[in-house]
Amino acid sequence: MVSDFSSRTYLDYAASTPVDPRVLEKMLPYFTDTFGNPSSTHWYGQRSEAAIEAARRQIADVLCIQPEEILFTSGGSESDNLALRGAAWMTRETRGANQILITPVEHPAVAKTARALAAHHGFQLEYAPVDTFGGTTPQDVEPLLRTSTAVVSIIHGNNEIGTINPVAEIAEVCAASSVLLHTDAVQAAAHLPLNLSKIRADLVSLGGHKLHGPKGIGALFVRRGTPLLPILTGGSQEFGLRAGTSNVPLIVGLAEALAITQAELAQTTGKIMAMRNKLVAEVLEAIPDSILTGHPEARLRNHSSFAFKGVNGSELLMLLDGQGFACSSGSACKTGNPEPSETLLALGLAPEWASGSLRVTLGPQTTDAEIQRFLSVLPGVIETARALESQTA
Ligand SMILES: *Cc1c(COP(=O)(O)O)cnc(C)c1O
């Protein structure tokens, strides 16, 4: 069975997920039958427009917000860009604020956008501290808030290390100082109840393909009254905040995927979390010089991430792929990057640990037998990876 490569095992649900067949079914008519441009005034256009507005309402109902507070984008990355660039530019224009505050463990769509705003647009970039689990608290954030703060961005559920931040509490301190808060909830929305009447964030990023929706679609929650400039200009779609003909089938798919995911959280969490907990305990038990990265409890239900001393993460991924297991290392979507991830270095890990990271993320299709097989293969793979690394060192 171990060498049966027809039975490949996907353990990289934090990177992407298959589209739920119920979502696909709902999307299909909007590729062919209902194809009109939603901006057109005729019957064809109006039918597409109605589908978009139904999707907007569906998302608003799930998140306990108003439909006009949802903008559709091309994905989590664009939502992050629109939130940071749009809020930073508009806040500077209206009240001269020129500082951006993020954490050192943000997704690159936030981290690199904030750095670009500093490098090319004259903003000052500051970092809030994180603890050894990569978590940030309201007490960390509050003293850093100033009238000159244009926007704060703090990740809700971390893609790389799984840690969940207390964004509701962080939002309270930001609101008390009248500072805008953006949170990237692309992972969190797939694994945690998300009620935006309880989280007073001003801007929240969502994405389709991490929650069994399609790729290339996302949404940005923009709380009513939040100052925002568009970053894509042209037609007046999405309340004039995001130009371009709306992607009707993908919008329909995102709404359906989010609604299904959020409705089924309670029934899917127990099984997935039990498998994840067993995986973590057994990896740490079986493999010397191994640690869990990220918070042991306040973490996404399907997420495990490790560091192994003296291992090259890219090599580790190739060895695992050779055994039929798809995992990831660092935050990089690409292998072959020898640099340890910034997120792991921010936790205070030494480079010889941070280079040997492994992320194993489970999904609803993951079985006990697959986890068992993974656990039987991993110790030997780590041994091989360590031997390879000591030869090249
Ligand atoms: C995947 C991901 C993104 C990027 O979303 P895309 O839709 O792939 O652009 C942003 N933030 C987090 C936390 C993610 O996991």
The ligand as a Gaussian input file, in Angstrom:
#p B3LYP/6-31G(d) Opt

LIG

0 1
 C       -4.444000      32.128000       0.138000
 C       -4.385000      33.332000       1.004000
 C       -4.410000      34.625000       0.457000
 C       -4.420000      34.868000      -1.036000
 O       -5.640000      34.509000      -1.599000
 P       -5.742000      34.263000      -3.188000
 O       -7.206000      34.098000      -3.420000
 O       -4.962000      33.018000      -3.470000
 O       -5.177000      35.466000      -3.855000
 C       -4.364000      35.691000       1.307000
 N       -4.321000      35.516000       2.640000
 C       -4.301000      34.298000       3.205000
 C       -4.265000      34.185000       4.685000
 C       -4.329000      33.163000       2.412000
 O       -4.295000      31.956000       2.975000

